[in-house]
Amino acid sequence: MTSDAFDGIPRSYEDAVAWIESFIRPITGTAPQKTQQAWQSDGPGRLARMEALLEAVGHPERAYSTLHVTGTSGKGSVCTYIGSMLRTLGHKVGVHATPYLQTPLEKLQVDGRYASPADLVDLVDAFTAVLPRGRDQVDGLPYPALWVALTYLYFARRQVEFAVIEASTGGRYDWTNTIVPAVSVITTVGPDHLSTLGPTLADVAFHKAGIIKPGGSAVTGVRPPELRIIEEEAARQGSRLFRLGVDFDLAVRRCTETGTVFDFVDHAHGWALSGLETGMVGRYQAFNAALALAAIRAWSEDRGSAPDESAVREGLRLARLPGRMEFIQRDPDVMLDGAHNPEKAAALAESLAEIFPERRLILVFGALSTKDAAGVLAPFQGQARHAIVTVPHVLGKPGLDPERLAQAAAGLSIPVSVENDPIVAMRTAMSMADATDLICVTGSLYLVGEVRRLWVSDETVTTTGYSSPDSGLLR
């Protein structure tokens, strides 16, 4: 779509989405969008362009307090837990998580509900109306930057008290790093973006640590030796740092197919909670929930109080994030999980083995061309009884050839078949499963979103404002 196709007044939801998607820059081949050198050299300029855009629309991000979350894994879950606890503590909260599963409205979430199609039309209209030079003001900015600006403006228009913002890539030079958060959270440091942020894990940690700002607190689950990079940045910024395994700890009691129960001890504040329950499934969710709880505790401490225990318990229990170990069907059980890097896949495989040790596991698997698909498949070696490999369809992002995936699966001694169409792949898995089997769709959040439409339509999401069966869609 060219700029001539949009005159500044979206006449429909489809017009608004088409205008936003016209900013997508297609990825070609298997090379990263940005080389390490380009990412580093363009970083300050990238943030300067974002600041200029935010100034043009009146700096909406300054209308509320923010919490900023980055890391290789767990960002979306941590954002969801924080947002849920802030809501149960009585605050109006916006949550920005990326990418979305089914509709772009998922990026605009206030108090657990997505924006409506009419909200997006009004938002695009308001956004373009305040730009002094109209579309020219944003030409040259990529799709993620535009979404960040739209999100900040939407939260301001909805008059939220707090916004929980997920970074997309890195942190230091990410488009979201134009806020001064009350709390910064750095979940993990892994090799997922070494091609852009590397070449070493210490370099990745340097980029993640860039979201720490003066005057706030920081929370991290990063372990040594990369923890040292986080500690040094916090010291430079004069920010209090709370470290998992040092300043707070967790202990998992049990993991079931309905959630995880764990204990939390905050050594820094002398605060302990036992028997906390997560509404999301998987042992690793205790890690994510503990980081979120530490962030809430640090935020409360900065305000001279402690959070209400019953409220944070409820917030953890009610938190849901579609596409993360999400049960979407029973008999046979179908689980959706967008594990797209080896770290996430290992956590998923461990949780499946722990919770469902006797189940026959059937994978429906697909990945983008930029991902380490063999590394994501590897944790399922000896566990998956069969894999049906396919390819997700994403605007501007090519999927990995299923034949290459099949070769990777065969190399791991995983029986494999190929179906180019994700829906056909899903139906094939259903046809080979019996009532006691477990089907897991994984490898890409985009694949999960595509397959998920078999149970939850885009229309259902946009008309109800929810995307979780636990919100009543499948009852």
DRENDO-1510 file (C-alpha; in Angstrom, 1 decimal, always signed):
<recs>
REC; n; res; u; v; w
REC; 1; MET; +0.0; +0.0; +0.0 .
REC; 2; THR; +1.4; +3.4; -0.9 .
REC; 3; SER; +0.9; +6.7; +1.0 .
REC; 4; ASP; -1.5; +7.8; -1.8 .
REC; 5; ALA; -3.9; +5.0; -0.7 .
REC; 6; PHE; -4.5; +6.6; +2.6 .
REC; 7; ASP; -5.6; +10.2; +3.0 .
REC; 8; GLY; -5.4; +10.4; +6.8 .
REC; 9; ILE; -9.0; +9.4; +7.5 .
REC; 10; PRO; -9.4; +5.6; +7.9 .
REC; 11; ARG; -12.9; +4.7; +6.7 .
REC; 12; SER; -12.8; +1.2; +8.3 .
REC; 13; TYR; -10.9; -1.1; +10.5 .
REC; 14; GLU; -9.4; -2.7; +7.4 .
REC; 15; ASP; -8.2; +0.7; +6.2 .
REC; 16; ALA; -6.4; +1.3; +9.5 .
REC; 17; VAL; -4.8; -2.1; +9.5 .
REC; 18; ALA; -3.7; -1.8; +5.9 .
REC; 19; TRP; -2.1; +1.6; +6.6 .
REC; 20; ILE; -0.2; +0.2; +9.6 .
REC; 21; GLU; +0.9; -2.8; +7.7 .
REC; 22; SER; +2.2; -0.7; +4.8 .
REC; 23; PHE; +5.2; +0.1; +7.1 .
REC; 24; ILE; +6.3; -3.6; +7.2 .
REC; 25; ARG; +9.7; -4.1; +5.6 .
REC; 26; PRO; +9.9; -7.6; +4.2 .
REC; 27; ILE; +12.8; -9.8; +5.2 .
REC; 28; THR; +14.5; -11.6; +2.3 .
REC; 29; GLY; +16.6; -14.7; +2.6 .
REC; 30; THR; +18.0; -15.9; +5.9 .
REC; 31; ALA; +20.1; -12.9; +6.8 .
REC; 32; PRO; +19.1; -10.8; +9.8 .
REC; 33; GLN; +17.4; -7.5; +9.2 .
REC; 34; LYS; +20.3; -5.7; +10.8 .
REC; 35; THR; +23.9; -6.7; +11.1 .
REC; 36; GLN; +25.7; -6.1; +14.4 .
REC; 37; GLN; +27.5; -3.1; +13.0 .
REC; 38; ALA; +24.4; -1.6; +11.5 .
REC; 39; TRP; +22.5; -2.1; +14.8 .
REC; 40; GLN; +25.2; -0.5; +16.8 .
REC; 41; SER; +25.8; +2.5; +14.5 .
REC; 42; ASP; +22.1; +3.2; +13.9 .
REC; 43; GLY; +21.1; +2.8; +17.5 .
REC; 44; PRO; +21.4; +6.5; +18.7 .
REC; 45; GLY; +19.8; +7.7; +15.5 .
REC; 46; ARG; +17.0; +5.2; +15.9 .
REC; 47; LEU; +16.1; +6.5; +19.3 .
REC; 48; ALA; +16.4; +10.1; +18.1 .
REC; 49; ARG; +13.9; +9.5; +15.3 .
REC; 50; MET; +11.5; +7.9; +17.8 .
REC; 51; GLU; +11.9; +10.8; +20.2 .
REC; 52; ALA; +11.1; +13.3; +17.4 .
REC; 53; LEU; +8.0; +11.3; +16.5 .
REC; 54; LEU; +6.8; +11.2; +20.2 .
REC; 55; GLU; +7.5; +15.0; +20.5 .
REC; 56; ALA; +5.3; +15.6; +17.4 .
REC; 57; VAL; +2.4; +13.7; +19.0 .
REC; 58; GLY; +2.8; +15.4; +22.4 .
REC; 59; HIS; +4.8; +12.8; +24.3 .
REC; 60; PRO; +1.9; +10.6; +25.3 .
REC; 61; GLU; +4.3; +8.2; +27.1 .
REC; 62; ARG; +4.7; +10.8; +29.8 .
REC; 63; ALA; +1.1; +10.7; +30.8 .
REC; 64; TYR; +1.4; +7.6; +32.9 .
REC; 65; SER; +4.0; +5.6; +34.9 .
REC; 66; THR; +5.7; +2.7; +33.1 .
REC; 67; LEU; +7.4; -0.6; +33.7 .
REC; 68; HIS; +9.7; -1.9; +31.0 .
REC; 69; VAL; +10.5; -5.6; +30.4 .
REC; 70; THR; +13.2; -7.1; +28.2 .
REC; 71; GLY; +15.1; -10.4; +28.0 .
REC; 72; THR; +15.6; -13.3; +25.7 .
REC; 73; SER; +12.7; -15.4; +27.1 .
REC; 74; GLY; +9.7; -14.8; +29.3 .
REC; 75; LYS; +9.0; -11.1; +28.5 .
REC; 76; GLY; +5.4; -11.6; +27.5 .
REC; 77; SER; +4.6; -13.7; +30.6 .
REC; 78; VAL; +6.3; -11.3; +32.9 .
REC; 79; CYS; +4.4; -8.3; +31.4 .
REC; 80; THR; +1.1; -10.3; +31.7 .
REC; 81; TYR; +1.8; -11.1; +35.4 .
REC; 82; ILE; +2.7; -7.5; +36.2 .
REC; 83; GLY; -0.3; -6.1; +34.5 .
REC; 84; SER; -2.6; -8.6; +36.2 .
REC; 85; MET; -1.3; -7.8; +39.6 .
REC; 86; LEU; -1.5; -4.1; +39.1 .
REC; 87; ARG; -5.1; -4.6; +38.1 .
REC; 88; THR; -6.0; -6.6; +41.2 .
REC; 89; LEU; -4.2; -3.9; +43.2 .
REC; 90; GLY; -6.8; -1.5; +41.9 .
REC; 91; HIS; -5.1; +0.3; +39.1 .
REC; 92; LYS; -6.0; +1.0; +35.4 .
REC; 93; VAL; -3.3; -0.7; +33.4 .
REC; 94; GLY; -2.2; -0.9; +29.8 .
REC; 95; VAL; -0.1; -3.8; +28.6 .
REC; 96; HIS; +1.9; -3.8; +25.3 .
REC; 97; ALA; +3.2; -7.3; +24.3 .
REC; 98; THR; +4.6; -8.3; +20.9 .
REC; 99; PRO; +4.1; -10.0; +18.6 .
REC; 100; TYR; +0.3; -10.6; +18.5 .
REC; 101; LEU; -1.2; -14.0; +17.8 .
REC; 102; GLN; -4.3; -13.3; +15.7 .
REC; 103; THR; -5.2; -9.6; +15.4 .
REC; 104; PRO; -3.2; -6.4; +15.9 .
REC; 105; LEU; -5.7; -5.3; +18.5 .
REC; 106; GLU; -3.9; -7.6; +20.9 .
REC; 107; LYS; -1.1; -5.0; +21.1 .
REC; 108; LEU; -3.6; -2.5; +22.6 .
REC; 109; GLN; -4.7; -4.0; +25.9 .
REC; 110; VAL; -6.2; -2.0; +28.8 .
REC; 111; ASP; -7.4; -3.8; +32.0 .
REC; 112; GLY; -7.3; -7.2; +30.3 .
REC; 113; ARG; -9.4; -6.2; +27.3 .
REC; 114; TYR; -8.1; -5.6; +23.8 .
REC; 115; ALA; -9.0; -2.4; +21.8 .
REC; 116; SER; -12.1; -2.7; +19.5 .
REC; 117; PRO; -11.9; -2.2; +15.8 .
REC; 118; ALA; -13.5; +1.2; +16.2 .
REC; 119; ASP; -10.8; +2.1; +18.8 .
REC; 120; LEU; -8.1; +1.4; +16.2 .
REC; 121; VAL; -9.8; +3.5; +13.5 .
REC; 122; ASP; -10.1; +6.4; +16.0 .
REC; 123; LEU; -6.5; +5.9; +17.1 .
REC; 124; VAL; -5.0; +6.0; +13.6 .
REC; 125; ASP; -7.2; +9.1; +12.8 .
REC; 126; ALA; -6.1; +10.9; +16.0 .
REC; 127; PHE; -2.5; +9.9; +15.4 .
REC; 128; THR; -2.3; +11.2; +11.9 .
REC; 129; ALA; -4.3; +14.3; +12.7 .
REC; 130; VAL; -1.7; +15.5; +15.2 .
REC; 131; LEU; +1.3; +15.0; +13.0 .
REC; 132; PRO; +2.4; +18.3; +11.6 .
REC; 133; ARG; +3.5; +16.7; +8.3 .
REC; 134; GLY; +1.0; +13.9; +8.1 .
REC; 135; ARG; +2.3; +10.6; +6.7 .
REC; 136; ASP; +5.6; +12.3; +5.8 .
REC; 137; GLN; +6.3; +12.5; +9.5 .
REC; 138; VAL; +6.5; +8.8; +9.8 .
REC; 139; ASP; +7.9; +7.8; +6.4 .
REC; 140; GLY; +11.1; +5.9; +7.0 .
REC; 141; LEU; +10.1; +4.5; +10.3 .
REC; 142; PRO; +9.5; +0.7; +10.4 .
REC; 143; TYR; +6.4; -1.1; +11.5 .
REC; 144; PRO; +7.6; -1.8; +15.1 .
REC; 145; ALA; +8.3; +1.9; +15.7 .
REC; 146; LEU; +4.9; +3.0; +14.4 .
REC; 147; TRP; +3.2; +0.5; +16.7 .
REC; 148; VAL; +5.1; +1.7; +19.7 .
REC; 149; ALA; +4.0; +5.3; +19.1 .
REC; 150; LEU; +0.4; +4.2; +18.5 .
REC; 151; THR; +0.4; +2.2; +21.7 .
REC; 152; TYR; +1.8; +5.0; +23.8 .
REC; 153; LEU; -0.9; +7.3; +22.4 .
REC; 154; TYR; -3.7; +4.8; +22.9 .
REC; 155; PHE; -2.7; +4.3; +26.6 .
REC; 156; ALA; -2.7; +8.1; +27.1 .
REC; 157; ARG; -6.2; +8.4; +25.4 .
REC; 158; ARG; -7.5; +5.7; +27.7 .
REC; 159; GLN; -6.0; +7.5; +30.7 .
REC; 160; VAL; -4.2; +4.5; +32.2 .
REC; 161; GLU; -2.3; +4.9; +35.4 .
REC; 162; PHE; +0.4; +2.4; +34.4 .
REC; 163; ALA; +1.7; +0.9; +31.2 .
REC; 164; VAL; +3.7; -2.3; +31.1 .
REC; 165; ILE; +5.9; -2.2; +28.0 .
REC; 166; GLU; +7.6; -5.2; +26.4 .
REC; 167; ALA; +10.8; -4.5; +24.4 .
REC; 168; SER; +11.1; -6.2; +21.0 .
REC; 169; THR; +14.8; -6.6; +20.2 .
REC; 170; GLY; +17.6; -6.0; +22.7 .
REC; 171; GLY; +16.7; -3.0; +24.8 .
REC; 172; ARG; +19.3; -0.2; +24.6 .
REC; 173; TYR; +18.4; +0.8; +21.1 .
REC; 174; ASP; +14.9; -0.7; +20.9 .
REC; 175; TRP; +12.1; +1.6; +19.8 .
REC; 176; THR; +10.4; +1.2; +23.2 .
REC; 177; ASN; +13.5; +2.6; +25.0 .
REC; 178; THR; +12.1; +6.1; +25.0 .
REC; 179; ILE; +10.5; +5.8; +28.4 .
REC; 180; VAL; +11.8; +6.3; +31.9 .
REC; 181; PRO; +10.3; +3.3; +33.8 .
REC; 182; ALA; +9.6; +3.1; +37.5 .
REC; 183; VAL; +10.9; -0.5; +37.3 .
REC; 184; SER; +13.0; -2.2; +34.6 .
REC; 185; VAL; +12.9; -6.0; +34.3 .
REC; 186; ILE; +15.6; -8.1; +32.5 .
REC; 187; THR; +14.5; -11.7; +32.4 .
REC; 188; THR; +17.2; -13.8; +30.7 .
REC; 189; VAL; +20.2; -13.4; +28.4 .
REC; 190; GLY; +20.4; -16.1; +25.7 .
REC; 191; PRO; +21.8; -16.5; +22.2 .
REC; 192; ASP; +18.5; -15.9; +20.3 .
REC; 193; HIS; +19.8; -12.6; +18.7 .
REC; 194; LEU; +23.5; -13.1; +18.6 .
REC; 195; SER; +23.5; -12.4; +14.9 .
REC; 196; THR; +22.2; -8.9; +15.6 .
REC; 197; LEU; +23.2; -8.1; +19.2 .
REC; 198; GLY; +26.3; -10.2; +19.6 .
REC; 199; PRO; +28.8; -11.6; +18.9 .
REC; 200; THR; +28.9; -12.7; +22.6 .
REC; 201; LEU; +26.3; -13.1; +25.3 .
REC; 202; ALA; +28.0; -10.3; +27.2 .
REC; 203; ASP; +27.1; -8.0; +24.2 .
REC; 204; VAL; +23.5; -9.2; +24.4 .
REC; 205; ALA; +23.5; -8.4; +28.1 .
REC; 206; PHE; +24.8; -4.9; +27.4 .
REC; 207; HIS; +21.8; -4.3; +25.1 .
REC; 208; LYS; +19.3; -5.7; +27.5 .
REC; 209; ALA; +20.8; -3.7; +30.4 .
REC; 210; GLY; +20.2; -0.5; +28.4 .
REC; 211; ILE; +16.6; -0.2; +29.6 .
REC; 212; ILE; +17.8; +0.5; +33.2 .
REC; 213; LYS; +17.3; +4.2; +33.9 .
REC; 214; PRO; +18.3; +6.5; +36.8 .
REC; 215; GLY; +15.8; +7.0; +39.6 .
REC; 216; GLY; +14.1; +3.6; +39.3 .
REC; 217; SER; +14.6; +0.0; +40.3 .
REC; 218; ALA; +15.6; -2.9; +38.3 .
REC; 219; VAL; +14.9; -6.7; +38.6 .
REC; 220; THR; +16.7; -9.5; +36.8 .
REC; 221; GLY; +16.8; -13.2; +36.5 .
REC; 222; VAL; +20.1; -13.2; +34.6 .
REC; 223; ARG; +22.8; -15.5; +36.0 .
REC; 224; PRO; +26.6; -15.1; +36.0 .
REC; 225; PRO; +28.7; -14.4; +34.1 .
REC; 226; GLU; +26.3; -12.0; +32.2 .
REC; 227; LEU; +24.8; -10.8; +35.5 .
REC; 228; ARG; +28.0; -8.7; +35.9 .
REC; 229; ILE; +27.0; -6.6; +32.9 .
REC; 230; ILE; +23.6; -5.9; +34.4 .
REC; 231; GLU; +25.1; -5.0; +37.8 .
REC; 232; GLU; +27.5; -2.6; +36.2 .
REC; 233; GLU; +24.8; -0.8; +34.3 .
REC; 234; ALA; +22.6; -0.5; +37.4 .
REC; 235; ALA; +25.6; +1.0; +39.3 .
REC; 236; ARG; +26.2; +3.5; +36.5 .
REC; 237; GLN; +22.6; +4.5; +36.5 .
REC; 238; GLY; +22.3; +4.6; +40.3 .
REC; 239; SER; +19.4; +2.2; +40.1 .
REC; 240; ARG; +18.6; -0.4; +42.8 .
REC; 241; LEU; +19.0; -3.9; +41.4 .
REC; 242; PHE; +17.2; -7.0; +42.7 .
REC; 243; ARG; +18.7; -10.3; +41.5 .
REC; 244; LEU; +17.1; -13.7; +41.5 .
REC; 245; GLY; +19.2; -16.0; +43.6 .
REC; 246; VAL; +20.7; -13.1; +45.6 .
REC; 247; ASP; +18.0; -10.6; +46.6 .
REC; 248; PHE; +15.0; -12.9; +46.1 .
REC; 249; ASP; +14.4; -16.6; +45.6 .
REC; 250; LEU; +11.7; -19.0; +44.5 .
REC; 251; ALA; +11.0; -22.7; +45.2 .
REC; 252; VAL; +8.7; -24.7; +43.1 .
REC; 253; ARG; +6.3; -27.0; +45.0 .
REC; 254; ARG; +4.5; -28.7; +42.1 .
REC; 255; CYS; +3.5; -28.3; +38.5 .
REC; 256; THR; +0.2; -29.5; +37.1 .
REC; 257; GLU; -1.8; -29.0; +33.9 .
REC; 258; THR; -3.6; -26.1; +35.6 .
REC; 259; GLY; -0.6; -24.1; +36.8 .
REC; 260; THR; +2.4; -24.0; +39.0 .
REC; 261; VAL; +2.6; -23.6; +42.8 .
REC; 262; PHE; +5.7; -22.0; +44.3 .
REC; 263; ASP; +7.1; -20.1; +47.3 .
REC; 264; PHE; +8.7; -16.6; +47.0 .
REC; 265; VAL; +11.2; -15.1; +49.4 .
REC; 266; ASP; +12.3; -11.4; +49.1 .
REC; 267; HIS; +15.5; -11.2; +51.1 .
REC; 268; ALA; +15.9; -7.5; +50.3 .
REC; 269; HIS; +12.6; -6.5; +51.9 .
REC; 270; GLY; +12.1; -9.3; +54.4 .
REC; 271; TRP; +8.9; -10.5; +52.6 .
REC; 272; ALA; +7.9; -14.1; +52.0 .
REC; 273; LEU; +4.8; -15.6; +50.4 .
REC; 274; SER; +4.1; -19.4; +50.3 .
REC; 275; GLY; +1.8; -21.4; +48.1 .
REC; 276; LEU; +1.5; -18.9; +45.2 .
REC; 277; GLU; -0.4; -20.2; +42.2 .
REC; 278; THR; +0.1; -19.3; +38.6 .
REC; 279; GLY; -2.7; -19.4; +36.1 .
REC; 280; MET; -0.2; -20.3; +33.4 .
REC; 281; VAL; +1.2; -23.8; +32.9 .
REC; 282; GLY; +4.9; -24.8; +33.2 .
REC; 283; ARG; +7.7; -24.9; +35.7 .
REC; 284; TYR; +9.3; -21.9; +34.1 .
REC; 285; GLN; +6.2; -19.9; +34.9 .
REC; 286; ALA; +7.4; -19.8; +38.5 .
REC; 287; PHE; +10.5; -18.0; +37.3 .
REC; 288; ASN; +8.5; -15.5; +35.3 .
REC; 289; ALA; +6.0; -14.9; +38.1 .
REC; 290; ALA; +8.8; -14.4; +40.7 .
REC; 291; LEU; +10.4; -11.7; +38.5 .
REC; 292; ALA; +7.0; -10.0; +38.1 .
REC; 293; LEU; +6.4; -10.2; +41.9 .
REC; 294; ALA; +9.8; -8.8; +42.6 .
REC; 295; ALA; +9.0; -5.9; +40.2 .
REC; 296; ILE; +5.7; -5.2; +42.0 .
REC; 297; ARG; +7.5; -5.4; +45.4 .
REC; 298; ALA; +10.2; -3.0; +44.2 .
REC; 299; TRP; +7.6; -0.6; +42.8 .
REC; 300; SER; +5.6; -0.7; +46.0 .
REC; 301; GLU; +8.7; -0.1; +48.1 .
REC; 302; ASP; +9.6; +3.0; +46.1 .
REC; 303; ARG; +6.2; +4.3; +47.1 .
REC; 304; GLY; +6.8; +3.5; +50.8 .
REC; 305; SER; +4.4; +0.5; +51.1 .
REC; 306; ALA; +4.0; -3.2; +50.6 .
REC; 307; PRO; +1.6; -4.7; +48.1 .
REC; 308; ASP; -1.5; -6.4; +49.4 .
REC; 309; GLU; -0.8; -10.1; +49.6 .
REC; 310; SER; -4.3; -11.3; +48.6 .
REC; 311; ALA; -4.3; -9.0; +45.6 .
REC; 312; VAL; -1.0; -10.2; +44.2 .
REC; 313; ARG; -2.0; -13.8; +44.8 .
REC; 314; GLU; -5.2; -13.2; +42.8 .
REC; 315; GLY; -3.2; -11.4; +40.1 .
REC; 316; LEU; -0.8; -14.3; +39.6 .
REC; 317; ARG; -3.7; -16.8; +39.5 .
REC; 318; LEU; -5.8; -14.9; +37.0 .
REC; 319; ALA; -3.0; -14.0; +34.6 .
REC; 320; ARG; -3.3; -15.6; +31.1 .
REC; 321; LEU; -1.3; -15.2; +28.0 .
REC; 322; PRO; -2.6; -17.0; +24.9 .
REC; 323; GLY; -0.2; -19.2; +23.0 .
REC; 324; ARG; +2.0; -20.1; +26.0 .
REC; 325; MET; +1.3; -23.7; +27.1 .
REC; 326; GLU; -2.3; -23.0; +26.4 .
REC; 327; PHE; -4.8; -25.8; +26.4 .
REC; 328; ILE; -7.2; -25.2; +23.5 .
REC; 329; GLN; -8.9; -28.6; +23.3 .
REC; 330; ARG; -9.4; -31.7; +25.3 .
REC; 331; ASP; -9.7; -35.4; +24.1 .
REC; 332; PRO; -7.3; -35.4; +22.5 .
REC; 333; ASP; -5.5; -32.6; +24.3 .
REC; 334; VAL; -4.1; -29.8; +22.1 .
REC; 335; MET; -1.6; -27.4; +23.6 .
REC; 336; LEU; -0.3; -24.2; +21.9 .
REC; 337; ASP; +3.1; -22.8; +22.8 .
REC; 338; GLY; +5.1; -20.4; +20.7 .
REC; 339; ALA; +8.6; -21.7; +21.7 .
REC; 340; HIS; +10.8; -20.2; +19.0 .
REC; 341; ASN; +14.3; -20.5; +20.4 .
REC; 342; PRO; +16.3; -23.4; +22.0 .
REC; 343; GLU; +15.9; -21.9; +25.5 .
REC; 344; LYS; +12.1; -21.7; +25.3 .
REC; 345; ALA; +11.9; -25.1; +23.7 .
REC; 346; ALA; +14.0; -26.7; +26.4 .
REC; 347; ALA; +11.7; -25.2; +29.1 .
REC; 348; LEU; +8.6; -26.4; +27.2 .
REC; 349; ALA; +10.0; -29.9; +26.7 .
REC; 350; GLU; +10.9; -30.1; +30.4 .
REC; 351; SER; +7.5; -29.0; +31.5 .
REC; 352; LEU; +5.7; -31.5; +29.2 .
REC; 353; ALA; +7.9; -34.3; +30.5 .
REC; 354; GLU; +7.2; -33.4; +34.1 .
REC; 355; ILE; +3.4; -32.8; +33.8 .
REC; 356; PHE; +2.6; -35.4; +31.1 .
REC; 357; PRO; +5.2; -38.2; +31.6 .
REC; 358; GLU; +3.0; -41.0; +30.1 .
REC; 359; ARG; +1.5; -39.1; +27.2 .
REC; 360; ARG; +2.5; -39.8; +23.6 .
REC; 361; LEU; +3.6; -36.4; +22.2 .
REC; 362; ILE; +2.8; -35.4; +18.7 .
REC; 363; LEU; +4.4; -32.1; +17.5 .
REC; 364; VAL; +3.1; -29.7; +14.9 .
REC; 365; PHE; +6.1; -27.6; +14.2 .
REC; 366; GLY; +7.1; -24.7; +12.0 .
REC; 367; ALA; +9.6; -21.8; +12.1 .
REC; 368; LEU; +10.7; -18.6; +10.5 .
REC; 369; SER; +13.8; -18.7; +8.2 .
REC; 370; THR; +15.8; -16.6; +10.7 .
REC; 371; LYS; +15.4; -19.1; +13.6 .
REC; 372; ASP; +17.6; -22.0; +14.8 .
REC; 373; ALA; +15.0; -24.6; +14.0 .
REC; 374; ALA; +17.2; -27.6; +14.6 .
REC; 375; GLY; +18.1; -26.1; +18.0 .
REC; 376; VAL; +14.4; -25.7; +18.8 .
REC; 377; LEU; +13.6; -29.3; +17.8 .
REC; 378; ALA; +16.6; -30.8; +19.7 .
REC; 379; PRO; +15.0; -30.7; +23.2 .
REC; 380; PHE; +12.2; -33.0; +22.0 .
REC; 381; GLN; +14.6; -35.7; +20.9 .
REC; 382; GLY; +13.5; -39.0; +22.5 .
REC; 383; GLN; +10.3; -37.3; +23.7 .
REC; 384; ALA; +8.3; -36.6; +20.5 .
REC; 385; ARG; +6.8; -39.7; +19.0 .
REC; 386; HIS; +6.0; -37.9; +15.7 .
REC; 387; ALA; +6.5; -34.4; +14.2 .
REC; 388; ILE; +4.4; -32.9; +11.5 .
REC; 389; VAL; +6.4; -30.0; +10.1 .
REC; 390; THR; +4.9; -27.1; +8.3 .
REC; 391; VAL; +5.5; -23.4; +7.5 .
REC; 392; PRO; +3.9; -20.3; +9.1 .
REC; 393; HIS; +2.6; -17.6; +6.8 .
REC; 394; VAL; +3.6; -14.1; +8.0 .
REC; 395; LEU; +3.5; -10.9; +6.1 .
REC; 396; GLY; +7.1; -9.8; +5.4 .
REC; 397; LYS; +8.8; -12.8; +7.2 .
REC; 398; PRO; +9.5; -15.9; +5.2 .
REC; 399; GLY; +9.0; -19.3; +6.9 .
REC; 400; LEU; +11.6; -22.1; +6.9 .
REC; 401; ASP; +11.2; -24.7; +4.2 .
REC; 402; PRO; +9.4; -27.7; +5.8 .
REC; 403; GLU; +11.7; -30.1; +3.9 .
REC; 404; ARG; +14.7; -28.6; +5.8 .
REC; 405; LEU; +12.8; -29.0; +9.0 .
REC; 406; ALA; +12.0; -32.6; +8.2 .
REC; 407; GLN; +15.8; -33.3; +7.6 .
REC; 408; ALA; +16.5; -31.7; +11.1 .
REC; 409; ALA; +13.8; -33.9; +12.7 .
REC; 410; ALA; +15.1; -37.0; +11.0 .
REC; 411; GLY; +18.6; -36.2; +12.2 .
REC; 412; LEU; +17.3; -36.2; +15.7 .
REC; 413; SER; +15.6; -39.6; +15.1 .
REC; 414; ILE; +12.1; -38.0; +15.4 .
REC; 415; PRO; +9.6; -39.6; +13.0 .
REC; 416; VAL; +8.4; -36.9; +10.7 .
REC; 417; SER; +6.0; -36.0; +8.0 .
REC; 418; VAL; +5.6; -32.8; +5.9 .
REC; 419; GLU; +2.4; -30.7; +5.4 .
REC; 420; ASN; +2.9; -27.3; +3.8 .
REC; 421; ASP; -0.4; -26.0; +5.1 .
REC; 422; PRO; -0.5; -25.5; +8.9 .
REC; 423; ILE; -4.3; -26.2; +9.0 .
REC; 424; VAL; -3.8; -29.5; +7.1 .
REC; 425; ALA; -0.9; -30.3; +9.4 .
REC; 426; MET; -3.1; -29.7; +12.5 .
REC; 427; ARG; -5.9; -31.9; +11.1 .
REC; 428; THR; -3.3; -34.6; +10.3 .
REC; 429; ALA; -2.1; -34.6; +13.9 .
REC; 430; MET; -5.7; -34.8; +15.1 .
REC; 431; SER; -6.4; -37.8; +12.8 .
REC; 432; MET; -3.4; -39.7; +14.2 .
REC; 433; ALA; -4.0; -38.9; +17.9 .
REC; 434; ASP; -6.1; -40.9; +20.3 .
REC; 435; ALA; -7.8; -39.5; +23.4 .
REC; 436; THR; -4.8; -40.1; +25.6 .
REC; 437; ASP; -2.3; -38.4; +23.3 .
REC; 438; LEU; -1.0; -34.8; +23.6 .
REC; 439; ILE; -0.6; -32.6; +20.5 .
REC; 440; CYS; +1.7; -29.6; +20.9 .
REC; 441; VAL; +1.9; -26.8; +18.3 .
REC; 442; THR; +5.2; -25.0; +18.6 .
REC; 443; GLY; +8.2; -23.5; +16.9 .
REC; 444; SER; +6.7; -20.1; +16.2 .
REC; 445; LEU; +4.1; -17.8; +17.7 .
REC; 446; TYR; +3.0; -17.0; +14.2 .
REC; 447; LEU; +2.3; -20.6; +13.6 .
REC; 448; VAL; +0.4; -20.8; +16.9 .
REC; 449; GLY; -1.8; -17.8; +15.9 .
REC; 450; GLU; -2.5; -19.3; +12.5 .
REC; 451; VAL; -3.6; -22.7; +13.9 .
REC; 452; ARG; -5.4; -21.2; +16.8 .
REC; 453; ARG; -8.1; -19.9; +14.4 .
REC; 454; LEU; -9.5; -23.4; +14.2 .
REC; 455; TRP; -10.8; -22.8; +17.7 .
REC; 456; VAL; -11.0; -19.1; +18.2 .
REC; 457; SER; -11.8; -16.9; +15.2 .
REC; 458; ASP; -10.3; -13.4; +14.6 .
REC; 459; GLU; -13.9; -12.1; +14.7 .
REC; 460; THR; -14.4; -13.6; +18.1 .
REC; 461; VAL; -11.3; -11.9; +19.4 .
REC; 462; THR; -12.2; -8.6; +17.9 .
REC; 463; THR; -15.8; -8.6; +19.0 .
REC; 464; THR; -15.3; -9.9; +22.6 .
REC; 465; GLY; -12.0; -8.1; +23.4 .
REC; 466; TYR; -10.5; -11.4; +24.7 .
REC; 467; SER; -8.3; -14.1; +23.3 .
REC; 468; SER; -8.2; -16.7; +26.0 .
REC; 469; PRO; -10.6; -19.7; +26.5 .
REC; 470; ASP; -10.4; -18.9; +30.2 .
REC; 471; SER; -12.2; -15.7; +29.5 .
REC; 472; GLY; -15.2; -17.7; +28.4 .
REC; 473; LEU; -14.7; -18.1; +24.7 .
REC; 474; LEU; -14.8; -21.9; +24.7 .
REC; 475; ARG; -17.3; -22.5; +27.5 .
</recs>
